[in-house]
Amino acid sequence: MTVTEPVSALLLIAGGAFFLAGTLGLLRFPDVYTRLHALTKADNLGLGLIVLGLAIQSGSWVVTGKLLLIWFLVLLAAAGGCYLVARTALRRGVEPWRR
């Protein structure tokens, strides 16, 4: 077993933990804005960690480049989707949660 396998496994597990944290934020937070924040931030970081873990295992620069491109495109899509959902909620009069 090389040293890259445990590092890769640790990155994959950490990425899964961030996905789980984002899902819990989606279920637990009180309004659409905080839910969006939790989901996009945690999922983007979780996907980044998973991409890094897979890139370590790939052993190919071409595969690593494709994984990074996929991550970049998902980051753009998540930011755009989050913005559109938040803007639509604001235009429909959904007030941010206040304590």
C-alpha positions in Angstrom: 0.0 0.0 0.0 1.4 3.4 -1.0 1.1 6.6 0.9 -1.4 8.0 -1.6 -4.1 5.5 -0.9 -4.8 6.5 2.8 -4.5 10.2 1.8 -7.0 9.6 -1.0 -9.3 7.7 1.3 -9.2 10.4 3.9 -10.1 13.1 1.3 -13.0 11.0 0.0 -14.3 10.4 3.5 -14.0 14.1 4.3 -15.8 15.0 1.1 -18.6 12.7 2.0 -18.8 14.3 5.5 -19.2 17.7 3.9 -22.0 16.4 1.7 -23.7 15.0 4.8 -23.2 18.4 6.6 -24.8 20.2 3.6 -27.8 17.8 3.6 -28.3 18.3 7.4 -28.1 22.1 6.8 -30.8 21.8 4.1 -33.0 19.9 6.5 -32.4 21.9 9.7 -32.1 25.5 8.8 -35.1 27.8 9.1 -35.4 29.6 5.7 -34.5 29.3 2.1 -31.5 31.7 2.3 -29.6 29.8 5.1 -30.5 26.5 3.5 -29.0 27.6 0.2 -25.9 28.9 1.9 -25.3 25.7 3.8 -26.0 23.5 0.8 -23.9 25.3 -1.8 -20.9 25.9 0.5 -20.7 22.4 2.0 -21.4 20.6 -1.3 -18.8 22.7 -3.2 -16.2 21.9 -0.7 -17.2 18.3 -0.4 -17.0 17.9 -4.2 -13.6 19.5 -4.2 -12.3 17.1 -1.6 -13.7 14.2 -3.6 -12.2 15.4 -6.8 -8.8 15.8 -5.1 -9.1 12.3 -3.7 -9.9 10.9 -7.1 -7.2 12.9 -8.8 -4.6 11.4 -6.5 -5.8 7.9 -7.4 -6.1 8.6 -11.1 -2.4 8.7 -11.9 -3.1 10.6 -15.2 -2.9 14.3 -15.9 -5.7 14.0 -18.4 -8.1 12.5 -15.9 -7.1 15.0 -13.3 -7.7 17.8 -15.7 -11.2 16.5 -16.5 -12.0 16.1 -12.8 -11.0 19.7 -12.2 -13.0 20.9 -15.1 -16.0 19.1 -13.8 -15.5 20.6 -10.4 -15.2 24.1 -11.9 -18.4 23.7 -14.0 -20.3 22.4 -10.9 -19.0 25.5 -9.0 -20.4 27.8 -11.7 -23.7 26.0 -11.9 -24.2 25.9 -8.1 -23.4 29.6 -7.8 -25.8 30.5 -10.6 -28.5 28.2 -9.4 -28.2 29.5 -5.8 -28.4 33.1 -7.0 -31.5 32.4 -9.1 -33.3 30.6 -6.3 -32.5 33.4 -3.8 -33.4 36.2 -6.2 -36.8 34.5 -7.0 -37.5 34.0 -3.2 -36.7 37.6 -2.5 -38.9 38.8 -5.4 -41.8 36.7 -4.1 -41.5 38.3 -0.7 -39.8 35.6 1.3 -38.3 37.4 4.2 -35.0 36.3 5.7 -35.3 34.5 9.0 -34.8 36.8 12.1 -34.4 35.6 15.6 
